[in-house]
C-alpha cells in the first residue's frame, strides 16, 4: 500500500459578506490542484458537509459578524480551529455590511421589507437569525491569527498566504493587499 | 539673513536654514516621515501627529512639520515607539469615521488608505465607532461626506490662505469636531464659496469629491497649489 502524506484539514466559512472572497479564492485557478495535494477541504460553502468538524488546522473566514447565527458560528469555528484567518475587508473591518449600523436595525428592516416593497410586505420572522445592533469584525469576537485585508483580497495574495503557511513560514502581505483593494 | 543650522537626522549630518522645519530638511534629504495634515504650499498645523519624531534630550516627542531645526539637535524619525504611535493614530482615524474603502470614491488614491499600508496596519485593535454622520450634497458640483473626514483641515487652510474665501472652518470640540461651510449652513447655500474646488483637490480622502464620481474614480489634482503658492510668495518658492 502506498502511504499518502498527511493533508492538513482546511475549512472556509461564509458569514456576512458577498462571497466575493470565496470567488477570489477560486480564482487561484489551476493552482487549486497543487493546493489540493496538500489540503483536505473538510467544511466550506463549496462542499456539502453540514457540520463544522471537531478539529480543523486552518480556517479561512469571509464576512462580518452581523447576526446571531454568525455569532454562534464564529465561536464554534474558533473553538475547533488551530489557525483562523480573517479573509477580506468584511471579516477584517466590517466593511459594507457595517454601513447599516449608524441607522439602527428598525430603520434598516423597514427600508428593506416595508418602504421599498410594493406588495405583500412583511417582516421575516421564521428561519432567519435576528440581526445584531452592531456589525463587528471577526477579531472583535474571537482571536484571529492572520489578517488578509482587501475587497476582495487578490487571488495571488490568498495563494501566497496559504502556500507560505503550508511551508511553515509567516507570510508578509503588507505590500500585496490593503483595505479596499 | 537666515543662519544655517547643522544637526543630525538618524545619525546623518544635515543642514538647513534656521526658519526651516525638521520635516522640510528630512524631505530635502529623502528621509521619510509620514504625514497626513501637512501639505506643501499650505501653513502647517501639526494636527494629525503622524510626523512625531524623537529628539535626543527632549522629554516630549516633536511634530516634525512645525518644529524648527536647531543647531546640534539629534532627531530620530523611526523607532518601535514611533511606529506604534503612528499605527495607533491611523487606527483611531479609521475607527472614528466610516471609511469603508471598498466603496469609496477615493479607493486606491487615498492618503489615509496608503498610510495604513505604509505603516503595516492590517486590522484595528480598537473597536469601530460607527457614528451617524452627514453627507452634504447641496453644492452643485461637490459633495462633503463627513463619514470620510479626518479633520486634517487642509480644506480650511487652502480656502483661507490660497482662495481667500474662508468658507470652511472647524466647529465643535473633541469627538464632536467637524468641518463646516459658512456658519454650518448647507454648502450649496454658501455665499462665500467661489466654487473653485481647491478644498476638494487637497482633501486627502474621499470626504470632499466631485459629483458624478463613482467608486475609485476620484483622482485629486494638486498641480495648482505649488504654482499659486509661488505666485503669492506664501511658503517656499521653488
Interface residues (C-beta under 8 A of the other chain):
Chain A: X86 X89 X92 X93 X94 X95 X96 X98 X99 X101 X102 X103 X134 X135 X136 X137 X139 X140 X144 X147 X148 X149 X151 X173 X174 X175 X178 X179 X180 X181
Chain B: X94 X98 X99 X100 X101 X102 X103 X104 X107 X108 X113 X116 X117 X120 X122 X123 X124 X127 X128 X130 X131 X132 X133
